[in-house]
Amino acid sequence: MSDLFSSQVQSNETVILLHGLARSDRSFSKLASVLNKEGYHTINCNYPSRKYSVDKLAEQAISTALSQCPAASKVHFVTHSMGGILVRQYLSTKVIKNLGRVVMLGPPNKGSQVVDSLKNLPGFKLVNGPAGVQLGTEASSVPNKLGSANFDLGIIAGTRSVNLILSTMLPKPDDGKVSVENTKLGGMRDHISLPVTHPFMMKNNKVIKQVLYYLNHGQFNR
């Protein structure tokens, strides 16, 4: 879509959706529709994930999304992959008034060994952009410099892969891009693993139900 953000009916609770690297707001269209039906004001953010570094993407995407939130609305986030790192980056330097809950899907919170293995190959930065090369597992990587969560966080990890080549670079279990272990983050309130793949988890009905449950209850439904 041409607009940077797509927002729907107003509610006293807003959910900002942040897609992952090399994806678009279309990846969250199903979840956005469900959230709208549940009565949330939904901002499905479309940002140029391959154009800038993590800090610039976080400032651009999240600041603009927050400007679209109704006054006094509680603000939640649901993110996929690198979208979760943008939230961590933003919250490392700023405070969001009325911040609610954050649900991360397949976040590389400790980085990804896939980036370690491929980032120096010709073409990797061209395809994945400046932010893509910042998501390795070394201590100096962006995810590993941001520290623990000081906000209400639930994380959903995937345990199935559609990319068996990339999975050979990862500790098991993994979702084809990130290992389950590396999705975890100190300070998280809850963590759950589901038999879903990295590229498609946000469209999975079981994942969507768990997202809604966490937004409502602050824990996953077991």
Backbone as CSV, one residue per row, in Angstrom:
resi,resn,N_x,N_y,N_z,CA_x,CA_y,CA_z,C_x,C_y,C_z
1,MET,0.832,-1.182,0.000,0.000,0.000,0.000,0.873,1.240,0.000
2,SER,0.330,2.332,-0.460,1.127,3.538,-0.616,1.334,4.258,0.709
3,ASP,0.361,4.192,1.621,0.494,4.869,2.893,1.498,4.147,3.781
4,LEU,2.190,4.924,4.634,3.150,4.315,5.543,2.456,3.470,6.593
5,PHE,1.280,3.892,6.981,0.537,3.153,7.987,-0.905,2.968,7.553
6,SER,-1.470,1.845,7.993,-2.891,1.586,7.783,-3.543,1.501,9.147
7,SER,-4.482,2.393,9.460,-5.131,2.385,10.769,-6.630,2.261,10.597
8,GLN,-7.246,1.591,11.553,-8.674,1.320,11.470,-9.427,1.998,12.619
9,VAL,-10.562,1.428,12.995,-11.454,2.049,13.970,-10.761,2.288,15.310
10,GLN,-11.171,3.341,15.983,-10.529,3.708,17.232,-11.027,2.854,18.387
11,SER,-10.126,2.671,19.345,-10.432,1.935,20.567,-9.588,2.557,21.662
12,ASN,-9.836,2.189,22.921,-8.990,2.710,23.983,-7.718,1.887,24.132
13,GLU,-7.541,0.888,23.277,-6.295,0.126,23.234,-5.827,0.009,21.792
14,THR,-4.561,0.330,21.574,-3.963,0.299,20.237,-2.922,-0.803,20.166
15,VAL,-2.869,-1.498,19.041,-1.799,-2.463,18.789,-1.018,-1.993,17.568
16,ILE,0.266,-1.764,17.756,1.162,-1.429,16.650,1.824,-2.710,16.173
17,LEU,1.700,-3.001,14.882,2.288,-4.195,14.275,3.564,-3.805,13.531
18,LEU,4.658,-4.514,13.814,5.937,-4.236,13.167,6.449,-5.511,12.494
19,HIS,6.486,-5.503,11.176,6.929,-6.679,10.425,8.447,-6.860,10.525
20,GLY,8.936,-7.934,9.937,10.346,-8.259,10.003,11.141,-7.783,8.801
21,LEU,12.398,-8.178,8.779,13.330,-7.793,7.722,12.868,-8.310,6.366
22,ALA,12.896,-7.429,5.384,12.543,-7.760,3.999,11.083,-8.193,3.846
23,ARG,10.237,-7.795,4.794,8.813,-8.064,4.695,8.071,-6.731,4.595
24,SER,6.744,-6.792,4.595,5.940,-5.574,4.530,4.735,-5.727,5.443
25,ASP,3.914,-4.668,5.504,2.711,-4.719,6.318,1.746,-5.814,5.863
26,ARG,1.877,-6.264,4.643,0.995,-7.333,4.145,1.155,-8.621,4.943
27,SER,2.341,-8.837,5.494,2.560,-10.062,6.270,1.693,-10.101,7.525
28,PHE,1.270,-8.936,7.993,0.445,-8.848,9.195,-1.022,-8.553,8.876
29,SER,-1.423,-8.654,7.624,-2.795,-8.277,7.264,-3.831,-9.161,7.951
30,LYS,-3.572,-10.458,8.071,-4.522,-11.364,8.718,-4.652,-11.029,10.193
31,LEU,-3.535,-10.854,10.883,-3.583,-10.541,12.300,-4.231,-9.175,12.534
32,ALA,-3.947,-8.216,11.665,-4.564,-6.888,11.799,-6.076,-6.986,11.716
33,SER,-6.568,-7.812,10.799,-8.007,-7.990,10.644,-8.626,-8.599,11.896
34,VAL,-7.951,-9.594,12.469,-8.453,-10.230,13.689,-8.465,-9.236,14.844
35,LEU,-7.400,-8.470,14.991,-7.317,-7.489,16.073,-8.414,-6.447,15.958
36,ASN,-8.682,-6.026,14.737,-9.762,-5.062,14.523,-11.106,-5.629,14.981
37,LYS,-11.350,-6.886,14.629,-12.609,-7.520,15.011,-12.722,-7.684,16.522
38,GLU,-11.567,-7.773,17.187,-11.554,-7.894,18.647,-11.694,-6.535,19.326
39,GLY,-11.753,-5.465,18.543,-11.982,-4.142,19.105,-10.760,-3.283,19.324
40,TYR,-9.588,-3.761,18.912,-8.378,-2.964,19.047,-8.274,-1.950,17.912
41,HIS,-7.721,-0.789,18.229,-7.284,0.141,17.196,-5.947,-0.385,16.696
42,THR,-5.817,-0.643,15.416,-4.647,-1.326,14.881,-3.877,-0.438,13.915
43,ILE,-2.578,-0.348,14.132,-1.691,0.381,13.233,-0.717,-0.631,12.654
44,ASN,-0.906,-0.963,11.385,-0.060,-1.943,10.709,1.039,-1.185,9.981
45,CYS,2.206,-1.157,10.602,3.305,-0.293,10.161,4.068,-0.905,8.993
46,ASN,4.276,-0.109,7.964,5.094,-0.520,6.823,6.333,0.365,6.789
47,TYR,7.494,-0.219,7.015,8.723,0.570,7.063,9.794,-0.047,6.147
48,PRO,10.749,0.745,5.671,11.763,0.268,4.714,12.872,-0.506,5.418
49,SER,12.618,-1.767,5.744,13.486,-2.541,6.632,14.892,-2.756,6.089
50,ARG,15.074,-2.651,4.776,16.397,-2.907,4.186,17.153,-1.631,3.842
51,LYS,16.620,-0.487,4.265,17.213,0.782,3.843,18.121,1.412,4.886
52,TYR,17.830,1.203,6.170,18.556,1.903,7.226,19.009,0.945,8.325
53,SER,19.798,1.483,9.260,20.234,0.728,10.430,19.082,0.568,11.420
54,VAL,19.263,-0.305,12.402,18.207,-0.593,13.372,17.766,0.663,14.113
55,ASP,18.710,1.488,14.560,18.321,2.665,15.339,17.511,3.651,14.520
56,LYS,17.876,3.835,13.261,17.122,4.764,12.419,15.749,4.209,12.075
57,LEU,15.673,2.906,11.806,14.381,2.284,11.518,13.453,2.378,12.720
58,ALA,14.003,2.145,13.919,13.184,2.194,15.130,12.613,3.589,15.334
59,GLU,13.448,4.595,15.199,13.000,5.968,15.395,11.942,6.344,14.363
60,GLN,12.195,6.015,13.106,11.266,6.381,12.034,9.929,5.666,12.181
61,ALA,9.983,4.351,12.310,8.750,3.559,12.308,7.920,3.774,13.563
62,ILE,8.555,3.685,14.724,7.792,3.716,15.966,7.312,5.127,16.292
63,SER,8.129,6.123,16.058,7.675,7.497,16.305,6.469,7.844,15.450
64,THR,6.518,7.445,14.189,5.398,7.733,13.294,4.159,6.961,13.719
65,ALA,4.331,5.702,14.107,3.187,4.903,14.555,2.561,5.500,15.809
66,LEU,3.397,5.918,16.744,2.869,6.488,17.984,2.077,7.762,17.723
67,SER,2.462,8.501,16.699,1.732,9.726,16.374,0.332,9.437,15.852
68,GLN,0.077,8.188,15.457,-1.232,7.787,14.944,-2.145,7.228,16.044
69,CYS,-1.613,7.078,17.253,-2.405,6.487,18.337,-3.397,7.499,18.898
70,PRO,-4.618,7.075,19.167,-5.582,7.967,19.820,-5.057,8.448,21.173
71,ALA,-5.421,9.650,21.557,-4.986,10.205,22.835,-5.425,9.298,23.988
72,ALA,-4.522,9.091,24.930,-4.769,8.299,26.142,-4.948,6.809,25.877
73,SER,-4.714,6.366,24.661,-4.835,4.942,24.347,-3.674,4.160,24.951
74,LYS,-3.974,2.989,25.507,-2.909,2.071,25.894,-2.278,1.520,24.616
75,VAL,-0.960,1.426,24.590,-0.250,1.044,23.363,0.442,-0.303,23.545
76,HIS,0.022,-1.288,22.764,0.668,-2.595,22.718,1.463,-2.723,21.418
77,PHE,2.403,-3.671,21.394,3.131,-3.994,20.169,3.039,-5.496,19.908
78,VAL,2.878,-5.861,18.645,3.082,-7.239,18.201,4.086,-7.160,17.062
79,THR,5.173,-7.914,17.186,6.264,-7.807,16.223,6.620,-9.169,15.646
80,HIS,7.223,-9.123,14.466,7.782,-10.332,13.868,9.270,-10.117,13.630
81,SER,10.076,-11.065,14.068,11.504,-11.093,13.776,12.182,-9.775,14.163
82,MET,12.798,-9.080,13.207,13.536,-7.854,13.509,12.648,-6.759,14.086
83,GLY,11.335,-6.820,13.846,10.443,-5.832,14.431,10.571,-5.768,15.943
84,GLY,10.837,-6.914,16.564,11.025,-6.943,18.010,12.281,-6.206,18.442
85,ILE,13.321,-6.262,17.626,14.558,-5.556,17.941,14.350,-4.050,17.823
86,LEU,13.486,-3.632,16.899,13.175,-2.210,16.798,12.522,-1.706,18.086
87,VAL,11.608,-2.492,18.642,10.961,-2.093,19.893,11.991,-2.002,21.015
88,ARG,12.857,-2.989,21.122,13.898,-2.949,22.152,14.799,-1.739,21.969
89,GLN,15.174,-1.456,20.731,16.020,-0.300,20.447,15.335,0.999,20.877
90,TYR,14.079,1.159,20.510,13.349,2.378,20.830,13.218,2.554,22.345
91,LEU,12.852,1.477,23.025,12.631,1.558,24.477,13.928,1.663,25.271
92,SER,15.061,1.439,24.619,16.340,1.584,25.313,16.681,3.048,25.577
93,THR,16.033,3.956,24.849,16.334,5.381,25.012,15.103,6.239,25.267
94,LYS,13.902,5.667,25.099,12.683,6.459,25.221,11.654,5.750,26.095
95,VAL,10.738,6.530,26.632,9.626,5.997,27.413,8.341,6.225,26.629
96,ILE,7.535,5.180,26.498,6.232,5.300,25.843,5.160,5.395,26.911
97,LYS,4.483,6.517,26.937,3.403,6.706,27.890,2.290,5.692,27.586
98,ASN,1.742,5.108,28.625,0.650,4.132,28.481,1.083,2.877,27.724
99,LEU,2.360,2.500,27.821,2.814,1.267,27.189,2.118,0.077,27.831
100,GLY,1.568,-0.791,26.989,0.903,-1.994,27.463,1.815,-3.198,27.348
101,ARG,1.397,-4.178,26.552,2.147,-5.424,26.418,2.806,-5.530,25.052
102,VAL,3.869,-6.319,25.011,4.601,-6.565,23.770,4.643,-8.066,23.533
103,VAL,4.250,-8.492,22.330,4.369,-9.894,21.931,5.304,-9.962,20.731
104,MET,6.377,-10.708,20.874,7.352,-10.878,19.795,7.238,-12.265,19.193
105,LEU,7.208,-12.334,17.873,7.157,-13.600,17.139,8.515,-13.847,16.482
106,GLY,9.184,-14.913,16.891,10.464,-15.269,16.286,11.519,-14.189,16.325
107,PRO,11.693,-13.476,17.443,12.669,-12.388,17.476,14.104,-12.895,17.658
108,PRO,15.070,-12.340,16.949,16.471,-12.719,17.171,17.057,-11.957,18.359
109,ASN,16.520,-12.198,19.547,16.899,-11.402,20.713,18.342,-11.603,21.142
110,LYS,18.928,-12.730,20.784,20.359,-12.945,21.022,21.108,-13.014,19.695
111,GLY,20.475,-12.518,18.630,21.065,-12.600,17.297,20.807,-13.939,16.650
112,SER,21.235,-14.048,15.400,21.049,-15.293,14.642,22.375,-15.776,14.070
113,GLN,22.635,-17.070,14.227,23.843,-17.668,13.662,23.822,-17.646,12.136
114,VAL,22.641,-17.513,11.549,22.547,-17.383,10.089,23.277,-16.119,9.643
115,VAL,23.079,-15.035,10.377,23.781,-13.789,10.052,25.279,-13.965,10.242
116,ASP,25.694,-14.632,11.306,27.116,-14.893,11.525,27.738,-15.582,10.316
117,SER,27.040,-16.561,9.775,27.568,-17.385,8.694,27.572,-16.681,7.342
118,LEU,26.598,-15.784,7.134,26.395,-15.249,5.783,26.721,-13.779,5.603
119,LYS,26.899,-13.025,6.690,26.964,-11.563,6.553,28.158,-11.073,5.749
120,ASN,29.227,-11.861,5.680,30.405,-11.428,4.926,30.402,-11.893,3.472
121,LEU,29.359,-12.611,3.090,29.258,-13.056,1.709,28.852,-11.894,0.805
122,PRO,29.389,-11.859,-0.431,29.001,-10.806,-1.368,27.493,-10.816,-1.596
123,GLY,26.881,-9.671,-1.489,25.450,-9.564,-1.755,24.575,-9.607,-0.522
124,PHE,25.114,-10.071,0.630,24.263,-10.181,1.820,23.734,-8.821,2.251
125,LYS,24.632,-7.836,2.346,24.187,-6.506,2.771,23.286,-5.863,1.734
126,LEU,23.553,-6.140,0.457,22.708,-5.595,-0.598,21.282,-6.101,-0.457
127,VAL,21.120,-7.371,-0.110,19.798,-7.979,0.009,19.130,-7.633,1.332
128,ASN,19.905,-7.602,2.412,19.330,-7.462,3.753,19.506,-6.085,4.376
129,GLY,20.319,-5.238,3.753,20.464,-3.876,4.222,21.338,-3.719,5.452
130,PRO,21.554,-2.473,5.882,22.397,-2.205,7.050,21.912,-2.898,8.316
131,ALA,20.589,-2.967,8.518,20.070,-3.605,9.724,20.331,-5.103,9.730
132,GLY,20.281,-5.719,8.564,20.461,-7.158,8.482,21.792,-7.624,9.027
133,VAL,22.851,-6.851,8.764,24.179,-7.258,9.226,24.387,-6.958,10.705
134,GLN,23.432,-6.283,11.339,23.550,-5.946,12.760,22.959,-7.013,13.675
135,LEU,22.457,-8.104,13.090,21.680,-9.078,13.868,22.419,-10.376,14.145
136,GLY,23.761,-10.318,14.211,24.543,-11.504,14.540,24.534,-11.805,16.026
137,THR,25.288,-12.837,16.414,25.286,-13.288,17.811,26.470,-12.760,18.610
138,GLU,27.373,-12.015,17.994,28.525,-11.496,18.722,28.080,-10.508,19.792
139,ALA,28.906,-10.341,20.798,28.550,-9.486,21.929,28.287,-8.049,21.504
140,SER,28.906,-7.618,20.404,28.757,-6.239,19.944,27.567,-6.038,19.008
141,SER,26.805,-7.113,18.725,25.653,-6.967,17.836,24.573,-6.142,18.521
142,VAL,23.708,-5.544,17.724,22.653,-4.706,18.294,21.780,-5.467,19.295
143,PRO,21.263,-6.658,18.967,20.408,-7.351,19.951,21.105,-7.611,21.279
144,ASN,22.403,-7.917,21.225,23.116,-8.265,22.450,23.602,-7.054,23.236
145,LYS,23.537,-5.875,22.662,23.914,-4.658,23.383,22.719,-3.985,24.052
146,LEU,21.507,-4.404,23.714,20.320,-3.691,24.184,19.876,-4.066,25.587
147,GLY,20.329,-5.191,26.093,20.010,-5.557,27.472,18.654,-6.213,27.634
148,SER,18.301,-6.470,28.878,17.068,-7.188,29.216,15.832,-6.321,29.015
149,ALA,14.691,-6.979,28.979,13.419,-6.271,28.827,13.002,-5.670,30.163
150,ASN,12.606,-4.411,30.136,12.031,-3.767,31.314,10.584,-3.384,31.042
151,PHE,9.930,-4.210,30.216,8.537,-4.014,29.843,7.852,-5.370,29.814
152,ASP,6.539,-5.379,29.715,5.729,-6.597,29.755,5.863,-7.329,28.420
153,LEU,6.618,-8.433,28.411,6.995,-9.098,27.160,6.652,-10.582,27.164
154,GLY,5.969,-11.024,26.103,5.753,-12.429,25.823,6.352,-12.777,24.469
155,ILE,6.974,-13.938,24.362,7.686,-14.326,23.142,7.184,-15.671,22.641
156,ILE,6.906,-15.739,21.338,6.518,-16.991,20.683,7.630,-17.401,19.727
157,ALA,8.164,-18.602,19.922,9.216,-19.141,19.063,8.657,-20.257,18.193
158,GLY,9.232,-20.426,17.017,8.841,-21.507,16.116,9.834,-22.650,16.162
159,THR,9.346,-23.862,15.881,10.207,-25.045,15.930,10.245,-25.815,14.619
160,ARG,9.664,-25.226,13.564,9.694,-25.882,12.252,10.367,-24.985,11.234
161,SER,10.921,-25.601,10.190,11.667,-24.834,9.201,11.247,-25.203,7.783
162,VAL,11.210,-24.193,6.919,11.015,-24.440,5.490,12.325,-24.214,4.755
163,ASN,13.389,-23.890,5.495,14.697,-23.672,4.881,15.714,-24.554,5.587
164,LEU,15.839,-25.779,5.113,16.700,-26.755,5.773,18.171,-26.387,5.672
165,ILE,18.551,-25.631,4.642,19.952,-25.194,4.519,20.300,-24.221,5.642
166,LEU,19.443,-23.218,5.853,19.702,-22.268,6.929,19.626,-22.946,8.287
167,SER,18.769,-23.937,8.412,18.632,-24.633,9.697,19.917,-25.355,10.090
168,THR,20.751,-25.733,9.114,22.024,-26.383,9.449,22.971,-25.420,10.161
169,MET,22.723,-24.128,10.049,23.569,-23.125,10.695,23.109,-22.803,12.115
170,LEU,21.973,-23.378,12.519,21.342,-23.002,13.770,21.314,-24.141,14.781
171,PRO,21.451,-23.840,16.073,21.200,-24.846,17.103,19.730,-25.259,17.056
172,LYS,19.457,-26.520,17.317,18.086,-27.019,17.317,17.459,-26.836,18.705
173,PRO,16.167,-26.644,18.800,15.216,-26.442,17.695,15.296,-25.022,17.148
174,ASP,14.774,-24.863,15.925,14.825,-23.557,15.280,13.650,-23.416,14.329
175,ASP,13.467,-22.198,13.816,12.361,-21.934,12.886,12.847,-21.676,11.464
176,GLY,14.125,-21.942,11.215,14.715,-21.705,9.905,15.487,-20.406,9.810
177,LYS,15.319,-19.514,10.778,16.047,-18.242,10.801,16.657,-17.947,12.175
178,VAL,15.965,-18.414,13.226,16.390,-18.136,14.593,16.185,-19.387,15.437
179,SER,17.150,-19.692,16.299,16.953,-20.818,17.217,15.986,-20.414,18.327
180,VAL,15.313,-21.398,18.895,14.393,-21.121,20.006,15.140,-20.430,21.144
181,GLU,16.332,-20.912,21.449,17.106,-20.327,22.545,17.383,-18.849,22.311
182,ASN,17.678,-18.476,21.085,18.045,-17.089,20.807,16.853,-16.153,20.680
183,THR,15.643,-16.691,20.766,14.478,-15.808,20.849,14.289,-15.292,22.270
184,LYS,14.855,-15.976,23.244,14.622,-15.651,24.650,15.347,-14.368,25.050
185,LEU,14.792,-13.714,26.073,15.361,-12.457,26.535,15.160,-12.323,28.038
186,GLY,16.183,-11.915,28.732,16.057,-11.652,30.146,14.970,-10.626,30.411
187,GLY,14.182,-10.866,31.440,13.099,-9.961,31.786,11.772,-10.297,31.140
188,MET,11.762,-11.249,30.203,10.496,-11.630,29.564,9.558,-12.228,30.599
189,ARG,8.270,-12.023,30.402,7.282,-12.544,31.345,6.893,-13.978,30.999
190,ASP,6.833,-14.289,29.700,6.427,-15.634,29.290,7.050,-15.960,27.943
191,HIS,7.219,-17.260,27.683,7.804,-17.740,26.435,7.140,-19.062,26.091
192,ILE,6.808,-19.227,24.809,6.186,-20.469,24.368,6.723,-20.836,22.988
193,SER,6.877,-22.134,22.745,7.302,-22.624,21.432,6.139,-23.334,20.766
194,LEU,5.966,-23.068,19.473,4.902,-23.683,18.690,5.483,-24.271,17.405
195,PRO,4.853,-25.312,16.843,5.360,-25.950,15.629,5.041,-25.127,14.374
196,VAL,5.667,-23.966,14.270,5.436,-23.049,13.152,6.778,-22.594,12.595
197,THR,6.764,-22.063,11.365,7.981,-21.632,10.695,8.138,-20.118,10.766
198,HIS,9.367,-19.666,10.631,9.661,-18.236,10.752,8.881,-17.364,9.764
199,PRO,8.854,-17.704,8.469,8.211,-16.786,7.521,6.696,-16.680,7.663
200,PHE,6.070,-17.717,8.200,4.610,-17.775,8.168,3.942,-17.788,9.532
201,MET,4.710,-17.685,10.606,4.117,-17.841,11.938,3.039,-16.806,12.221
202,MET,3.191,-15.593,11.707,2.220,-14.534,12.025,0.857,-14.784,11.395
203,LYS,0.774,-15.721,10.449,-0.486,-16.066,9.794,-1.140,-17.309,10.400
204,ASN,-0.430,-17.969,11.308,-0.894,-19.222,11.879,-1.991,-18.977,12.913
205,ASN,-3.077,-19.720,12.829,-4.211,-19.496,13.728,-3.860,-19.731,15.195
206,LYS,-3.028,-20.727,15.479,-2.640,-20.980,16.863,-1.801,-19.830,17.409
207,VAL,-0.920,-19.294,16.567,-0.116,-18.144,16.988,-1.012,-16.943,17.253
208,ILE,-1.947,-16.689,16.352,-2.849,-15.547,16.510,-3.644,-15.660,17.804
209,LYS,-4.137,-16.867,18.116,-4.878,-17.053,19.364,-4.012,-16.784,20.580
210,GLN,-2.737,-17.193,20.510,-1.831,-16.946,21.629,-1.499,-15.456,21.770
211,VAL,-1.376,-14.764,20.650,-1.144,-13.324,20.683,-2.295,-12.627,21.400
212,LEU,-3.518,-12.967,21.000,-4.690,-12.359,21.619,-4.755,-12.683,23.109
213,TYR,-4.433,-13.912,23.456,-4.492,-14.318,24.853,-3.484,-13.528,25.686
214,TYR,-2.293,-13.356,25.144,-1.285,-12.611,25.892,-1.680,-11.144,26.046
215,LEU,-2.189,-10.542,24.987,-2.617,-9.149,25.086,-3.695,-8.969,26.150
216,ASN,-4.534,-9.979,26.312,-5.635,-9.897,27.279,-5.234,-10.285,28.701
217,HIS,-4.286,-11.244,28.820,-4.026,-11.847,30.133,-2.588,-11.710,30.629
218,GLY,-1.663,-11.296,29.762,-0.279,-11.175,30.205,0.446,-12.498,30.363
219,GLN,-0.086,-13.537,29.756,0.562,-14.855,29.722,-0.027,-15.640,28.570
220,PHE,0.664,-16.692,28.184,0.158,-17.538,27.109,-0.773,-18.616,27.657
221,ASN,-1.610,-19.138,26.793,-2.618,-20.137,27.185,-2.058,-21.533,27.020
222,ARG,-1.844,-22.217,28.138,-1.336,-23.580,28.098,-2.417,-24.580,28.471
